[in-house]
């Protein structure tokens, strides 16, 4: 899943470079995020409208943890699984504050 995540990070970086409104929405947010995708674990920090410190390990102190199977994560990326449907059917679990969870949508 790491190549898929790197592609999403690149997409985010392009969006921040081009979209001033999106950049304004996230510029003051500093959060750590962990991704638990089956056996794979990743983490990164969102800070200054940039994704920093991406690594292939979980961050136990993360502000937000996203839990999903690799297959469902890929379906979310491909658009064949809608985020709200994944959340309601428990194919996607997000642990964190509600306002942090809402920021996920604006990131990508």
MMTF fields as JSON, N, C-alpha, C and O atoms, coordinates in Angstrom:
{
  "mmtfVersion": "1.0.0",
  "mmtfProducer": "UNKNOWN",
  "numBonds": 431,
  "numAtoms": 432,
  "numGroups": 108,
  "numChains": 1,
  "numModels": 1,
  "chainsPerModel": [1],
  "groupsPerChain": [108],
  "chainIdList": ["A"],
  "bondAtomList": [4, 2, 8, 6, 12, 10, 16, 14, 20, 18, 24, 22, 28, 26, 32, 30, 36, 34, 40, 38, 44, 42, 48, 46, 52, 50, 56, 54, 60, 58, 64, 62, 68, 66, 72, 70, 76, 74, 80, 78, 84, 82, 88, 86, 92, 90, 96, 94, 100, 98, 104, 102, 108, 106, 112, 110, 116, 114, 120, 118, 124, 122, 128, 126, 132, 130, 136, 134, 140, 138, 144, 142, 148, 146, 152, 150, 156, 154, 160, 158, 164, 162, 168, 166, 172, 170, 176, 174, 180, 178, 184, 182, 188, 186, 192, 190, 196, 194, 200, 198, 204, 202, 208, 206, 212, 210, 216, 214, 220, 218, 224, 222, 228, 226, 232, 230, 236, 234, 240, 238, 244, 242, 248, 246, 252, 250, 256, 254, 260, 258, 264, 262, 268, 266, 272, 270, 276, 274, 280, 278, 284, 282, 288, 286, 292, 290, 296, 294, 300, 298, 304, 302, 308, 306, 312, 310, 316, 314, 320, 318, 324, 322, 328, 326, 332, 330, 336, 334, 340, 338, 344, 342, 348, 346, 352, 350, 356, 354, 360, 358, 364, 362, 368, 366, 372, 370, 376, 374, 380, 378, 384, 382, 388, 386, 392, 390, 396, 394, 400, 398, 404, 402, 408, 406, 412, 410, 416, 414, 420, 418, 424, 422, 428, 426],
  "bondOrderList": [1, 1, 1, 1, 1, 1, 1, 1, 1, 1, 1, 1, 1, 1, 1, 1, 1, 1, 1, 1, 1, 1, 1, 1, 1, 1, 1, 1, 1, 1, 1, 1, 1, 1, 1, 1, 1, 1, 1, 1, 1, 1, 1, 1, 1, 1, 1, 1, 1, 1, 1, 1, 1, 1, 1, 1, 1, 1, 1, 1, 1, 1, 1, 1, 1, 1, 1, 1, 1, 1, 1, 1, 1, 1, 1, 1, 1, 1, 1, 1, 1, 1, 1, 1, 1, 1, 1, 1, 1, 1, 1, 1, 1, 1, 1, 1, 1, 1, 1, 1, 1, 1, 1, 1, 1, 1, 1],
  "groupList": [{"groupName": "UNK", "atomNameList": ["N", "CA", "C", "O"], "elementList": ["N", "C", "C", "O"], "formalChargeList": [0, 0, 0, 0], "bondAtomList": [1, 0, 2, 1, 3, 2], "bondOrderList": [1, 1, 2], "singleLetterCode": "X", "chemCompType": "L-PEPTIDE LINKING"}],
  "groupTypeList": [0, 0, 0, 0, 0, 0, 0, 0, 0, 0, 0, 0, 0, 0, 0, 0, 0, 0, 0, 0, 0, 0, 0, 0, 0, 0, 0, 0, 0, 0, 0, 0, 0, 0, 0, 0, 0, 0, 0, 0, 0, 0, 0, 0, 0, 0, 0, 0, 0, 0, 0, 0, 0, 0, 0, 0, 0, 0, 0, 0, 0, 0, 0, 0, 0, 0, 0, 0, 0, 0, 0, 0, 0, 0, 0, 0, 0, 0, 0, 0, 0, 0, 0, 0, 0, 0, 0, 0, 0, 0, 0, 0, 0, 0, 0, 0, 0, 0, 0, 0, 0, 0, 0, 0, 0, 0, 0, 0],
  "groupIdList": [1, 2, 3, 4, 5, 6, 7, 8, 9, 10, 11, 12, 13, 14, 15, 16, 17, 18, 19, 20, 21, 22, 23, 24, 25, 26, 27, 28, 29, 30, 31, 32, 33, 34, 35, 36, 37, 38, 39, 40, 41, 42, 43, 44, 45, 46, 47, 48, 49, 50, 51, 52, 53, 54, 55, 56, 57, 58, 59, 60, 61, 62, 63, 64, 65, 66, 67, 68, 69, 70, 71, 72, 73, 74, 75, 76, 77, 78, 79, 80, 81, 82, 83, 84, 85, 86, 87, 88, 89, 90, 91, 92, 93, 94, 95, 96, 97, 98, 99, 100, 101, 102, 103, 104, 105, 106, 107, 108],
  "secStructList": [7, 2, 2, 2, 2, 2, 2, 2, 2, 2, 2, 2, 2, 2, 2, 2, 2, 2, 7, 2, 2, 2, 2, 2, 2, 2, 6, 6, 7, 7, 3, 3, 3, 3, 3, 3, 3, 6, 6, 3, 3, 3, 3, 3, 3, 3, 3, 6, 6, 3, 3, 3, 3, 3, 3, 1, 1, 7, 7, 6, 6, 7, 1, 3, 3, 3, 3, 3, 7, 2, 2, 2, 2, 2, 2, 2, 2, 2, 6, 1, 1, 7, 2, 2, 2, 2, 2, 2, 6, 6, 1, 3, 3, 3, 3, 1, 7, 2, 2, 2, 2, 2, 2, 2, 2, 2, 2, 7],
  "xCoordList": [0.812, 0.0, 0.858, 0.359, 2.117, 2.961, 3.001, 2.929, 3.113, 3.081, 1.761, 1.755, 0.666, -0.64, -0.666, -1.132, -0.173, -0.153, 0.771, 0.439, 1.918, 2.825, 2.162, 2.367, 1.37, 0.634, -0.379, -0.542, -1.058, -2.016, -1.307, -1.824, -0.135, 0.634, 1.031, 0.941, 1.466, 1.814, 0.596, 0.706, -0.553, -1.796, -2.121, -2.503, -1.969, -2.209, -1.254, -1.674, 0.018, 1.007, 0.678, 0.816, 0.241, -0.155, -1.365, -1.429, -2.326, -3.52, -3.152, -3.664, -2.282, -1.875, -1.118, -1.236, -0.353, 0.406, -0.504, -0.215, -1.607, -2.48, -3.71, -4.193, -4.22, -5.524, -5.358, -5.23, -5.364, -5.149, -6.245, -5.965, -7.48, -8.584, -8.38, -8.572, -7.999, -7.737, -6.561, -6.598, -5.527, -4.354, -4.727, -4.243, -5.588, -6.042, -6.787, -6.656, -7.566, -8.35, -7.475, -7.859, -6.311, -5.486, -4.182, -3.437, -3.887, -2.575, -2.295, -1.138, -3.315, -3.102, -3.32, -3.292, -3.533, -3.789, -2.478, -1.693, -2.261, -1.127, -1.691, -2.161, -1.641, -2.202, -1.31, -0.676, -1.274, -0.611, -1.675, -2.718, -1.406, -2.362, -1.661, -0.544, -2.327, -1.854, -2.825, -4.039, -2.282, -3.075, -2.781, -1.624, -3.821, -3.683, -4.409, -5.638, -3.636, -4.183, -3.792, -2.815, -4.565, -4.225, -2.924, -2.803, -1.951, -0.644, 0.256, 1.271, -0.103, 0.72, 0.296, -0.892, 1.28, 1.037, 1.855, 3.017, 1.23, 1.898, 1.495, 0.478, 2.297, 1.932, 2.556, 3.537, 1.953, 2.482, 1.946, 1.06, 2.509, 2.083, 1.612, 2.276, 0.464, -0.039, 0.331, -0.089, 1.119, 1.584, 1.929, 2.575, 1.505, 1.79, 1.326, 2.023, 0.143, -0.444, 0.47, 0.493, 1.221, 2.112, 2.076, 1.818, 2.332, 2.445, 3.92, 4.723, 4.258, 5.656, 5.829, 4.868, 7.053, 7.442, 6.659, 6.299, 6.391, 5.713, 6.644, 7.81, 6.127, 6.933, 6.072, 4.861, 6.722, 6.032, 5.976, 6.509, 5.32, 5.074, 3.944, 3.749, 3.214, 2.106, 2.662, 3.785, 1.875, 2.191, 1.159, 0.009, 1.557, 0.582, -0.039, -1.093, 0.587, 0.048, -0.642, -0.833, -1.019, -1.615, -2.924, -3.662, -3.193, -4.454, -5.617, -6.749, -5.32, -6.367, -5.786, -4.654, -6.586, -6.184, -7.253, -8.438, -6.821, -7.71, -7.421, -6.283, -8.471, -8.329, -9.192, -10.382, -8.561, -9.257, -8.434, -7.216, -9.084, -8.328, -7.64, -8.108, -6.548, -5.898, -6.847, -6.82, -7.676, -8.617, -9.634, -9.924, -10.167, -11.133, -10.46, -11.061, -9.232, -8.495, -8.306, -8.506, -7.921, -7.738, -9.061, -9.088, -10.16, -11.478, -11.852, -12.46, -11.499, -11.737, -10.935, -11.454, -9.683, -8.815, -9.343, -9.36, -9.775, -10.282, -11.647, -12.047, -12.365, -13.698, -14.798, -15.954, -14.463, -15.489, -16.164, -17.178, -15.602, -16.214, -16.295, -15.286, -17.499, -17.702, -17.341, -17.654, -16.695, -16.25, -17.376, -17.201, -18.517, -19.604, -20.139, -20.449, -20.246, -20.71, -19.711, -20.104, -18.442, -17.403, -17.481, -17.327, -17.717, -17.797, -19.021, -18.914, -20.171, -21.423, -21.392, -21.922, -20.779, -20.719, -19.506, -19.239, -18.779, -17.615, -16.468, -15.621, -16.442, -15.297, -14.16, -13.016, -14.507, -13.559, -13.879, -15.015, -12.874, -13.037, -12.058, -10.879, -12.544, -11.701, -11.828, -12.923, -10.69, -10.658, -10.021, -8.924, -10.728, -10.216, -11.355, -12.511, -11.029, -12.049, -12.85, -12.316, -14.123, -15.01, -14.474, -14.486, -14.008, -13.52, -12.277, -12.062, -11.455, -10.297, -10.741, -10.183, -11.739, -12.255, -12.807, -12.62, -13.478, -14.065, -12.981, -13.231, -11.792, -10.699, -10.195, -9.622, -10.397, -9.942, -10.462, -9.737, -11.71, -12.338, -11.632, -11.458, -11.23, -10.613, -9.158, -8.585, -8.553, -7.138, -6.879, -5.885, -7.761, -7.513, -8.682, -8.679],
  "yCoordList": [-1.208, 0.0, 1.276, 2.359, 1.146, 2.332, 3.138, 4.365, 2.494, 3.286, 4.046, 5.167, 3.44, 4.101, 5.328, 6.395, 5.176, 6.295, 7.395, 8.575, 7.029, 8.042, 8.812, 10.019, 8.126, 8.8, 9.785, 10.89, 9.385, 10.291, 11.506, 12.622, 11.291, 12.405, 13.372, 14.588, 12.84, 13.693, 14.477, 15.657, 13.827, 14.49, 15.629, 16.72, 15.37, 16.393, 17.574, 18.73, 17.283, 18.344, 19.207, 20.43, 18.557, 19.321, 20.202, 21.351, 19.651, 20.413, 21.631, 22.725, 21.454, 22.571, 23.626, 24.819, 23.199, 24.144, 24.974, 26.138, 24.372, 25.034, 25.704, 26.7, 25.18, 25.589, 26.386, 25.82, 27.696, 28.575, 28.4, 28.446, 28.202, 28.02, 26.754, 26.783, 25.667, 24.414, 24.591, 24.116, 25.271, 25.529, 26.34, 26.066, 27.336, 28.158, 27.32, 27.556, 26.344, 25.502, 24.661, 24.377, 24.265, 23.342, 23.946, 23.274, 25.191, 25.761, 25.834, 25.75, 25.985, 26.105, 24.795, 24.772, 23.721, 22.422, 21.669, 21.551, 21.165, 20.286, 19.046, 19.1, 17.926, 16.66, 15.515, 15.572, 14.483, 13.247, 12.22, 12.146, 11.43, 10.449, 9.099, 9.01, 8.057, 6.691, 5.97, 6.139, 5.167, 4.329, 2.881, 2.459, 2.123, 0.697, -0.037, -0.089, -0.604, -1.254, -2.728, -3.145, -3.496, -4.907, -5.022, -4.492, -5.703, -5.879, -4.653, -4.537, -3.759, -2.579, -1.416, -1.197, -0.682, 0.479, 1.655, 1.5, 2.828, 4.032, 5.198, 5.148, 6.236, 7.456, 8.653, 8.536, 9.795, 11.05, 12.186, 12.012, 13.346, 14.554, 15.563, 15.786, 16.165, 17.271, 18.547, 18.77, 19.373, 20.605, 21.623, 21.285, 22.854, 23.926, 23.565, 23.84, 22.946, 22.547, 21.603, 21.615, 20.786, 19.807, 18.505, 18.507, 17.42, 16.127, 15.871, 15.866, 15.658, 15.497, 14.19, 13.603, 13.758, 12.61, 11.342, 10.592, 11.09, 9.851, 8.685, 8.701, 7.674, 6.49, 5.245, 5.31, 4.118, 2.824, 2.235, 1.158, 2.965, 2.492, 3.317, 4.478, 2.713, 3.417, 4.425, 4.287, 5.411, 6.374, 6.162, 6.578, 5.515, 5.212, 6.456, 6.361, 7.597, 8.828, 9.706, 10.899, 9.132, 9.91, 10.563, 10.026, 11.717, 12.417, 11.674, 11.733, 10.969, 10.265, 8.952, 8.903, 7.893, 6.595, 6.112, 6.071, 5.748, 5.236, 3.738, 3.33, 2.929, 1.477, 0.937, 1.237, 0.132, -0.352, -1.497, -1.541, -2.402, -3.448, -2.819, -1.802, -3.403, -2.869, -2.853, -1.923, -3.882, -3.95, -2.806, -2.178, -2.542, -1.449, -0.084, 0.84, 0.043, 1.291, 1.547, 2.663, 0.507, 0.643, 1.005, 1.833, 0.39, 0.712, 2.172, 2.827, 2.677, 4.089, 4.985, 5.969, 4.638, 5.414, 5.377, 6.398, 4.195, 4.031, 4.677, 4.938, 4.937, 5.514, 4.479, 4.836, 3.204, 2.16, 1.907, 1.211, 2.47, 2.423, 3.854, 4.552, 4.271, 5.644, 5.743, 4.833, 6.822, 6.954, 6.808, 6.12, 7.438, 7.353, 5.925, 5.446, 5.254, 3.864, 2.978, 2.106, 3.198, 2.426, 2.655, 1.717, 3.888, 4.231, 3.579, 2.98, 3.691, 3.159, 1.632, 1.046, 0.996, -0.466, -1.007, -2.209, -0.12, -0.489, -1.079, -1.794, -0.785, -1.166, -0.171, -0.416, 0.945, 2.001, 2.461, 2.83, 2.436, 2.912, 4.063, 3.948, 5.157, 6.314, 6.662, 6.902, 6.684, 7.055, 8.426, 8.667, 9.311, 10.665, 11.609, 11.195, 12.88, 13.898, 14.115, 14.003, 14.423, 14.597, 15.639, 15.411, 16.771, 17.816, 17.366, 17.784, 16.513, 15.974, 15.06, 15.092, 14.252, 13.327, 14.1, 13.691, 15.202, 15.993, 16.591, 16.835, 16.829, 17.363, 16.36, 16.753, 15.08, 14.055, 14.323, 14.178, 14.709, 14.931, 16.052, 15.965, 17.096, 18.228, 17.976, 18.731, 16.938, 16.714, 16.239, 16.625, 15.408, 14.803, 15.074, 14.649],
  "zCoordList": [0.0, 0.0, 0.0, -0.306, 0.335, 0.414, -0.89, -0.836, -2.058, -3.298, -3.491, -4.0, -3.087, -3.188, -2.278, -2.679, -1.074, -0.124, -0.629, -0.52, -1.177, -1.733, -2.867, -2.999, -3.686, -4.76, -4.172, -4.688, -3.094, -2.437, -1.845, -1.905, -1.279, -0.725, -1.84, -1.669, -2.967, -4.11, -4.594, -4.929, -4.629, -5.033, -4.07, -4.493, -2.786, -1.777, -1.978, -1.927, -2.204, -2.398, -3.617, -3.578, -4.698, -5.898, -5.598, -6.033, -4.85, -4.509, -3.662, -3.899, -2.693, -1.84, -2.638, -2.358, -3.617, -4.442, -5.346, -5.622, -5.807, -6.779, -6.171, -6.709, -5.068, -4.541, -3.245, -2.159, -3.386, -2.231, -1.179, 0.019, -1.616, -0.676, 0.168, 1.383, -0.461, 0.262, 1.215, 2.35, 0.756, 1.595, 2.834, 3.932, 2.65, 3.777, 4.817, 6.018, 4.354, 5.267, 6.183, 7.318, 5.707, 6.496, 7.002, 7.715, 6.655, 6.987, 8.49, 8.901, 9.3, 10.743, 11.49, 12.72, 10.767, 11.391, 11.548, 10.607, 12.749, 13.024, 13.694, 14.831, 12.98, 13.471, 13.026, 11.972, 13.842, 13.446, 13.1, 13.751, 12.074, 11.573, 11.456, 10.947, 11.931, 11.736, 10.821, 10.928, 9.923, 9.039, 9.391, 9.388, 9.694, 9.966, 8.854, 8.825, 7.941, 6.749, 6.787, 6.165, 7.522, 7.697, 8.457, 9.562, 7.885, 8.523, 8.365, 9.053, 7.482, 7.213, 8.101, 8.337, 8.585, 9.43, 8.897, 8.52, 8.874, 8.405, 9.295, 9.986, 9.267, 9.996, 9.289, 8.556, 9.537, 9.011, 9.859, 10.696, 9.615, 10.317, 9.277, 8.265, 9.54, 8.725, 9.464, 10.599, 8.804, 9.437, 8.361, 7.369, 8.55, 7.594, 6.18, 5.203, 6.078, 4.791, 4.018, 2.787, 4.752, 4.127, 4.924, 6.128, 4.25, 4.913, 5.141, 4.208, 6.4, 6.804, 7.559, 8.056, 7.631, 8.457, 8.132, 9.04, 6.856, 6.481, 6.771, 6.379, 7.457, 7.747, 7.805, 8.014, 7.615, 7.586, 8.99, 9.256, 9.87, 11.233, 11.832, 11.473, 12.738, 13.395, 14.4, 14.886, 14.691, 15.746, 16.847, 16.703, 17.955, 19.005, 19.645, 20.274, 19.496, 20.059, 19.033, 19.269, 17.893, 16.799, 17.229, 18.056, 16.658, 16.902, 16.26, 16.739, 15.16, 14.417, 13.891, 13.408, 13.997, 13.461, 12.495, 12.828, 11.299, 10.274, 10.145, 9.913, 10.299, 10.258, 9.118, 9.022, 8.256, 7.071, 6.474, 6.646, 5.788, 5.095, 3.881, 3.368, 3.421, 2.22, 1.014, 0.208, 0.9, -0.23, -0.174, -1.193, 1.004, 1.13, 0.962, 0.415, 1.425, 1.235, -0.263, -0.741, -0.991, -2.438, -3.107, -4.017, -2.664, -3.222, -2.937, -3.783, -1.773, -1.456, -2.401, -2.928, -2.604, -3.495, -4.922, -5.611, -5.366, -6.733, -6.934, -8.068, -5.843, -5.941, -6.075, -6.303, -5.938, -6.027, -4.68, -4.608, -3.623, -2.292, -1.79, -1.686, -1.486, -1.015, 0.467, 1.235, 0.878, 2.274, 3.3, 4.306, 3.065, 4.043, 4.137, 5.228, 3.004, 3.003, 3.744, 4.519, 3.508, 4.199, 5.701, 6.484, 6.102, 7.52, 8.163, 9.233, 7.521, 8.064, 8.141, 9.085, 7.161, 7.143, 7.902, 7.879, 8.571, 9.387, 8.565, 9.102, 7.286, 6.471, 6.667, 6.283, 7.269, 7.59, 8.998, 9.297, 9.864, 11.229, 11.423, 11.086, 11.959, 12.219, 13.692, 14.202, 14.36, 15.774, 15.888, 15.384, 16.558, 16.737, 17.013, 17.107, 17.142, 17.363, 16.088, 14.985, 16.24, 15.088, 14.109, 12.899, 14.615, 13.714, 12.952, 11.815, 13.572, 12.868, 11.739, 10.642, 12.014, 11.013, 9.818, 8.672, 10.081, 8.987, 8.087, 6.907, 8.621, 7.821, 6.797, 5.781, 7.042, 6.097, 4.692, 3.708, 4.614, 3.302, 2.535, 1.319, 3.247, 2.57, 2.201, 1.415, 2.747, 2.481, 1.065, 0.451, 0.542, -0.761, -1.666, -2.822]
}
